[in-house]
Amino acid sequence: MDFSLSSEQKEYQELALKFAKNEMIPNAAKFDESGEFPKEIFEKAWQAGLLNTCVPVEYGGAGFSNLDAVLIGECLAYGCMGMNSSMMANDLALLPIVIAGTAEQKKKFLTPFTEKFLLASFCLTEPENGSDAAGIKTSIVDKGDHYEVNGNKMWITNGGYADLYVVYGTKDASLKNKGISCVVVPKGTAGIEIGKKEDKLGHRASDTRAITFNKVKVPKENLLGKEGEGWQIAMKTLDHSRPLVAASAVGGAQRAMDLAVKYALERKQFGKSISEFQAVQFMLAEMGMRTEASRMLVYQAAWMADQKIRNTKVASIAKAMASDGLMQTATDAVQIYGGYGYSKEYPIEKIFRDAKLLQIYEGTSQIQRMVIARELLRSN
């Protein structure tokens, strides 16, 4: 068992962390306040080779492993979890193509993302079906020479800027997961209706919208896998993407902890640094314990995916522990800052708001516990 990183992985980390510190942290507060979409920063990340980590070498990608991807994502989230959401969304949308696409589909849909800066959206969640993803009502119906897509999707990251949408729908809602298929829908296809930008508590630099598909015609060759295989594709995608989300939580937790440590050393009360008080030391110690434990779980889940080992249980454990740990670490960091932690003038307030979403998207912390329990019971 070797926990060391290769020289190449250390280089990726250094590059991503440098980008986070130079491009993301100095601009995070501005884009959080305005809610603007920082497209120029994303384009710089693409130019630096930090986007689309899942694209294989044969289609123009860097050939990053899952572990490479979480190392990069952790560092980018250290800069801004909101910006990292939009960066990470590209991988979430492209992963189904990597997993289930034919060679022709991969060349057609993946290669353009390596030739110029493009964005993509993963369209699974619906207004009435969040955690119950198998209960989706969007329809994908065979019309002979094409498929027709009708339905509403909700909380779609990059929805207003996406160049392609990977859409899940069913031929018959009563079939639940057995009726779900997955299609690729290019930007500009007639019938795509983009909703208003959501005004969110956190991750405000990330574009989130409702997307309506109204009699959208999709070529048959845009079907990923076979009809009815959409659910399996989605679950395999989440096994790969949940470590990425968990890595974002680790990056956010590391940033919160670093800020809390620095502030504790600087802040004086009762004639001495508050870092000398055991109550503060214990909070910092708990931050370190949670963050290191979460990091190891994330790396393990990504490594298992690289080794083609089924990682469903570990990926869910990593996602639940990292996101819950981030929320507690951010809460404790605000407490250490005291009144200043509640002020938008200090970065910890934004991290606190950003942290909450990690417990919700890509499967809530409660859903992760259901998955973990199911996996434990299955093994006995």
C-alpha positions, 0 to 999 in steps of 0.5 A: 500500500503506497500513499505517495503521489507520482511526480506528475500528480504533484505537478497537477496539484501544484498547477491547480493550487497555483491557479486557485490562489492566483485566479480564483481566490482574488475574484471569488468574493466579486463573483459571489456578490454579483452572481456573474458567471466567470467565463473568462476564469473558466476559459483560463482553466481550460487553457491550463488543462484543468477542465474535462479531466475525464476525456481519454487521450485518444479523443484529445484529452490529457488521459487523467485518472480518477485520482488525478481528477480528484487531486485537481478538483480538490485544489480548485475547490480550495480557490472557490467551491462555486466556480469549481461546481461549474468546472466539475459539471463538465466532467459530470456531463461528459462521463456518460459519453466516456462510459457508454458512448461508441467510438464514433460518439466519443469522437463527435462529442468529446473531441470538440471540448479539447479543441476549444472552450465549451461547457456541458450540462448533466440533466437528470434532476427534475422539479418533482424528482430530486432524490427519487431520480428513478421517478423522472417524468421527462419522456424520450419517445421513439418517433421512427427516425428520431427520438422526441424529448419532452419534460422539465429538468431542474437545478441544471449546472451550466444550463444557460451556457452549455454547448450540449446537454446529456439528458435522461428520460423515460419511455414509460414512467411506470417502468421506473429505472427500467424505462430510462434512456440517455441522449445527447442534445446539442445546444441550439436544438429547436425546443430547448427552453432555458429558464431564469438563473437561480438566485442561490444562497451559495455557489453563486458564481455557478450558473444554475437553471431549469431547462425545458425540453419541448418536442425536441427532436434528437437523432437516433445516433445520439442515444448512449448505450441502448434504450432502457440502459440510462439508469445503469449509465447514470449510476456508473457516472455517479460512482465516478463523479461522487469522488469529484464532489467529495474532493470539492468538499475536502478542498473547501474544508482545507481552505476553511481550516487554513483560514481558521488556523491563521485567524486563531494565531493572529486574534488576541483575547485576554492578553494572548492569542486565541490559539492558546485556548484549549476550546479553540485548539480542540475545534482546530484538531477536529477540523484536521481529523475530519479533513484528513479522514475525508481526503483518504476516503476520497482518494480510495474511492477514486483509486478503486474506480481506476482499478475497475473495482466497484466503488459504490459503497466507498464513493458514497461514504466519501461523499457523505463524510466529506460534505458533512465534515465540510459543513461542520468545519465551516461552522466551527471556522465561523465560530472561531472568527466570532462576529467577523465570521458573520461578515461578508468582509471575511472569506469564511462567510462565503465558505460557510454558505457554499458548504451547504450545497455539498450536502445536497447535490450529487445525492444528499447526505441522507441518500448516501446513507441509504446507499451505504446501508444497502451495500452493507446489507447486500454483503451479508 
